[in-house]
Amino acid sequence: MTTYETLWLPAEWQDECIPETLRHPSDFIHKCDDGSFIVIPKTGKDDLTPEGSIEEQEYMLIRISVGEIVRFQPTEQYGWFTLHVAEDHSFWIDGDYPSKANCFYESYAEDVTDSLGQLVEQCGEDGGYMSEGAHEVQVYWWGDDIAFRFEIAPDGTPRFVEVGAIQ
């Protein structure tokens, strides 16, 4: 059975174009020169330096203090697959992905749907059926918001601690 890495993104950053997702909510924390803390986009999960300057990311910053709650969303990326659409609009996909997948992205039209069937039915020209042939689609999962509390560990490390799911 294939396992997939769970990555995270602050929920308020969820949009059509998002910054890099990271391995843990704590990876987004940045200590400013004045001793305060912010949540800021980072270069990537293997390079936790801030993406650009703080001034360039001002619109994305989340200023945090000890005890504050920040909502994050988990995601798993399952990869790119070839979706085959027949003339009668039946379809099949090359490969397998987990059944919890809830995001299907077709890059040509830049559409995202909740299922492959919806993608085939609604993501063709003028919002109709997709054309017959092979289409590249990305498959992934986004989870619901989970609350994390900001705290400073006894060793002085800033971190987020999971509080729980938000209904």
SEVODO-521080 format. One record per residue: residue in three letters; z, x, y of N, C-alpha, C in turn. Coordinates in steps of 0.02 Angstrom, whole numbers. Atoms other than C-alpha are relative to their C-alpha. Layout:
// residues N
PT     r      n_w      n_u      n_v     ca_w     ca_u     ca_v      c_w      c_u      c_v
PT   ALA        Z        X        Y        Z        X        Y        Z        X        Y
...
// end
This chain:
// residues 167
PT     r      n_w      n_u      n_v     ca_w     ca_u     ca_v      c_w      c_u      c_v
PT   MET        0       42      -59        0        0        0        0       44       62
PT   THR        4      -38      -62      -47       67      171       55      -21       47
PT   THR      -49       15      -52       89       80      302      -30       17       67
PT   TYR       27      -10      -67       51       69      486       57       16       48
PT   GLU      -49      -20      -49      143      148      630       10      -57       51
PT   THR      -15       49      -52      231       25      745        8       37       66
PT   LEU       -3      -28      -67      204       68      927       25      -53       48
PT   TRP      -32       45      -47      280      -11     1083      -31        3       69
PT   LEU       23        5      -69      234      -68     1257       48      -46       38
PT   PRO      -39       48      -39      341     -144     1396      -39      -65        6
PT   ALA       34       65        1      301     -330     1389      -33      -16       66
PT   GLU       30       18      -64      267     -343     1575      -64       40       14
PT   TRP       62      -38       -8      125     -216     1556      -56      -30      -42
PT   GLN       51       31       44       33     -327     1430      -54      -31       43
PT   ASP       56       23      -40     -138     -358     1505      -64       18      -38
PT   GLU       64      -18       31     -323     -334     1467       -8       75       -8
PT   CYS        3      -74        2     -308     -148     1504       71       26        3
PT   ILE      -70      -21        4     -145      -69     1450        6       76       -4
PT   PRO      -11      -72        9      -70      106     1457       11       15      -74
PT   GLU      -11      -21       69      -40      206     1299       64      -32      -28
PT   THR      -59       23       35       79      128     1173       36       61      -29
PT   LEU      -40      -57       22      221      242     1116       43      -18      -61
PT   ARG      -37        9       63      328      266      960       66      -38        7
PT   HIS      -63       34      -11      490      199     1035        7      -18       74
PT   PRO       -9       17      -70      538      108     1194       32       56       42
PT   SER      -32      -55      -37      647      258     1244      -51       52       24
PT   ASP       50      -49      -19      489      363     1254      -29      -13       69
PT   PHE       26       18      -67      442      272     1416       48       20       56
PT   ILE      -50      -17      -51      601      329     1506      -17       66       33
PT   HIS       10      -61      -39      583      458     1644       57        6       50
PT   LYS      -53      -12      -48      724      535     1745      -31       29       63
PT   CYS       28      -22      -65      677      553     1929       42       57       29
PT   ASP      -34      -56      -32      726      700     2038       66      -20       31
PT   ASP      -62       24      -32      860      593     2123       52      -23      -51
PT   GLY      -47       20       53      944      557     1954       -8      -71      -25
PT   SER       12       69       23      881      378     1939      -49        2      -59
PT   PHE       44        5       58      781      317     1790      -53      -53       12
PT   ILE       54       48       -3      614      228     1777      -34       -3      -68
PT   VAL       45        7       57      501      163     1641      -70       10       30
PT   ILE       65      -20      -28      328      240     1670      -49       13      -57
PT   PRO       49      -18       52      165      256     1572        1       75      -14
PT   LYS        2      -70       21      154      418     1475      -70       18      -24
PT   THR       66      -23       19        4      523     1427      -20      -24      -69
PT   GLY       14       23       68       17      475     1243       61       10      -44
PT   LYS      -57       -3       45      131      461     1093       19       71      -20
PT   ASP      -14      -70       17      116      649     1062        9       43       62
PT   ASP       -9      -35      -63      130      698     1246       35      -47       48
PT   LEU      -40       48      -38      271      610     1338        7       18       74
PT   THR       -1      -11      -72      233      678     1510      -27      -62       34
PT   PRO       26       59      -36      205      541     1640      -76        6        9
PT   GLU       72        3      -10       24      486     1653      -12       -3       76
PT   GLY       10       -4      -73      -19      542     1830       66        8       35
PT   SER      -61       -8      -40      106      555     1971       37      -67        5
PT   ILE      -40       61       -9      245      432     2004      -31      -44       53
PT   GLU       32       37      -54      156      382     2163      -62      -38      -25
PT   GLU       59       32       29       -4      344     2065       17      -59      -45
PT   GLN      -21       52       47       94      235     1943       48      -50       30
PT   GLU      -50       43      -34      201      144     2073       -4      -73      -22
PT   TYR        8       71       18      128      -26     2025       23      -15      -71
PT   MET      -21       10       69      180        0     1843       74       14      -10
PT   LEU      -69      -22        9      354       71     1870       49      -57      -10
PT   ILE      -56       46        9      507      -20     1808       62       43       13
PT   ARG      -61      -36      -16      665       45     1891       56      -29      -43
PT   ILE      -53       23       46      813       37     1770       66       33       16
PT   SER      -69      -24       -6     1001       55     1778       34      -14      -66
PT   VAL      -38        9       62     1127       67     1636       18      -74       -8
PT   GLY      -16       69       16     1149     -103     1553      -57      -48       10
PT   GLU       57       45      -12      983     -176     1610      -40      -11      -64
PT   ILE       41       19       57      872     -265     1486      -74        6       19
PT   VAL       72       -4       -8      687     -225     1469      -31      -27      -65
PT   ARG       34       29       58      572     -324     1353      -58       45      -20
PT   PHE       55      -39       28      452     -229     1240      -34      -41      -54
PT   GLN       37       32       54      318     -287     1119      -23       54      -49
PT   PRO       26      -46       51      280     -200      954      -73      -16      -16
PT   THR       69        9       20      103     -173      896      -15       46      -59
PT   GLU       27      -42       53       13     -104      743      -76       -3        6
PT   GLN       73       -5       -5     -166      -45      752      -28       12      -71
PT   TYR       27       -5       68     -267      -72      592      -69       32       -3
PT   GLY       63      -36       -1     -430        8      646      -60      -43       16
PT   TRP       65       32      -13     -613      -35      669      -32      -18      -66
PT   PHE       32       26       60     -706     -138      540      -69      -27       18
PT   THR       65       31      -10     -884     -200      518        4      -72      -23
PT   LEU        2       72       13     -896     -389      528      -73      -20      -10
PT   HIS       69       22       15    -1052     -461      447       -4      -76       10
PT   VAL        9       71      -13    -1112     -630      510      -69      -20      -28
PT   ALA       62       24       31    -1243     -726      409      -32      -53       46
PT   GLU       37       50      -39    -1374     -845      478       36      -67        4
PT   ASP      -36       64        1    -1268     -995      426       70        5       31
PT   HIS      -63      -14      -33    -1119     -919      521       57       16      -47
PT   SER      -52      -25       45    -1024     -873      365        8       74       15
PT   PHE      -13      -70      -19     -947     -700      379       45       33      -51
PT   TRP      -45      -41       40     -858     -560      288        9       66       37
PT   ILE      -16      -62      -34     -779     -398      341        8       55      -52
PT   ASP       -8      -58       44     -786     -225      263       71       26        7
PT   GLY      -68      -28        0     -611     -171      216       54      -53        2
PT   ASP      -59       44        1     -436     -244      212       46       19       58
PT   TYR      -50      -11      -51     -302     -264      343       57      -49      -15
PT   PRO      -57       44       14     -128     -344      340      -11      -71       25
PT   SER        9       70      -17     -120     -533      345       34      -19       67
PT   LYS      -33       17      -63       -7     -528      499      -43       17       61
PT   ALA       45      -16      -56     -153     -465      606      -12      -63       41
PT   ASN        9       58      -44     -168     -580      757      -44       15       60
PT   CYS       46      -18      -54     -291     -490      871      -63       30      -30
PT   PHE       65      -21       24     -476     -468      837      -44       11       61
PT   TYR       36      -20      -61     -576     -375      969      -71       20      -17
PT   GLU       71      -18        8     -765     -369      978      -20       36       64
PT   SER       10      -43      -58     -816     -228     1093      -61      -17       42
PT   TYR       61       14      -38     -990     -286     1143       13      -52       55
PT   ALA      -15       53      -49     -931     -446     1227       70        7       30
PT   GLU      -68      -13      -22     -755     -378     1254       44      -62       -6
PT   ASP      -39       59       14     -677     -533     1177       56       15      -49
PT   VAL      -56       -5       46     -508     -546     1091       18      -71      -22
PT   THR      -19       65       27     -463     -691      977       57        8      -50
PT   ASP      -56        0       47     -323     -740      857      -21        5      -73
PT   SER       24       -2       69     -433     -744      701      -73       20       -2
PT   LEU       71      -17        7     -600     -684      633      -43      -62        7
PT   GLY       38       62       -6     -659     -865      619      -11      -19       72
PT   GLN        6       16      -71     -624     -894      802      -47       50       35
PT   LEU       44      -51      -28     -712     -730      845      -73      -19      -14
PT   VAL       69       18       19     -869     -785      750      -23      -63       38
PT   GLU       18       64      -31     -866     -961      825       -7        3       76
PT   GLN       -4        4      -73     -832     -918     1007      -24       62       38
PT   CYS       13      -63      -35     -887     -741     1046      -73       22        0
PT   GLY       71      -15       -7    -1075     -752     1044      -22      -12       71
PT   GLU       27       13      -67    -1189     -778     1191       22      -69       24
PT   ASP      -21       63      -33    -1130     -914     1311       58      -34      -36
PT   GLY      -60       28       32     -969     -937     1211      -13      -35      -65
PT   GLY       16       31       64    -1057     -994     1053       10       48      -58
PT   TYR       -6      -42       60    -1074     -919      880      -27       70       11
PT   MET       26      -69       -1    -1096     -732      859      -68        1      -34
PT   SER       66       -7       30    -1271     -678      815        5       27      -71
PT   GLU        5      -26       68    -1322     -639      637       -2       76        3
PT   GLY        2      -72        4    -1293     -458      588       69       31       -3
PT   ALA      -62      -39        4    -1160     -323      592       30        9       70
PT   HIS      -37       -8      -63    -1028     -316      730       62       43      -13
PT   GLU      -60      -41        6     -892     -187      756       59      -36       33
PT   VAL      -60       33      -26     -720     -264      777       62       43      -13
PT   GLN      -64      -34        8     -548     -190      803       51      -53      -19
PT   VAL      -49       47       26     -405     -273      710       70       30       12
PT   TYR      -68      -24      -13     -223     -261      763       48      -58        3
PT   TRP      -53       49       -3      -58     -353      779       43       14       61
PT   TRP      -50       -4      -54       52     -387      932       57      -46      -19
PT   GLY      -59       40       14      229     -448      902       28      -33       62
PT   ASP      -34       34      -55      341     -556     1010       45       49       37
PT   ASP      -45      -42      -41      451     -485     1148       66       13      -36
PT   ILE      -66      -20       26      606     -391     1092       37       32       58
PT   ALA      -40      -26      -55      746     -354     1214       33       66      -19
PT   PHE      -34      -65        8      812     -176     1234       43       11       62
PT   ARG      -47      -16      -54      963     -124     1337       -2       75       15
PT   PHE        1      -70      -20      957       38     1436       72       26        1
PT   GLU      -66      -32        0     1105      154     1407       -8       76       -2
PT   ILE       -3      -73        6     1155      336     1412       44       15      -60
PT   ALA      -36      -17       61     1208      404     1242       57       49       17
PT   PRO      -56      -46      -12     1371      504     1227      -23       73       14
PT   ASP       25      -68      -12     1266      665     1226      -39        5       65
PT   GLY       35        0      -65     1188      615     1394      -73      -20       -3
PT   THR       70       19        8     1020      560     1324      -11      -72       21
PT   PRO       16       69      -17      946      406     1407      -38      -33      -58
PT   ARG       33       33       56      890      276     1280        0      -75        8
PT   PHE       -1       73        6      847       96     1244       28      -17      -69
PT   VAL      -30       24       62      948        5     1112      -21      -73       -9
PT   GLU       25       68       13      878     -153     1031       57      -50        6
PT   VAL      -47       55       -7      970     -312     1081      -22      -57      -46
PT   GLY       25       52       45      857     -433      986      -62      -34       25
PT   ALA       61       38      -16      709     -549      985       14      -49       56
PT   ILE       -5       48      -54      678     -661     1134      -41      -61      -20
PT   GLN       35       62       19      633     -841     1096      -35      -31       59
// end
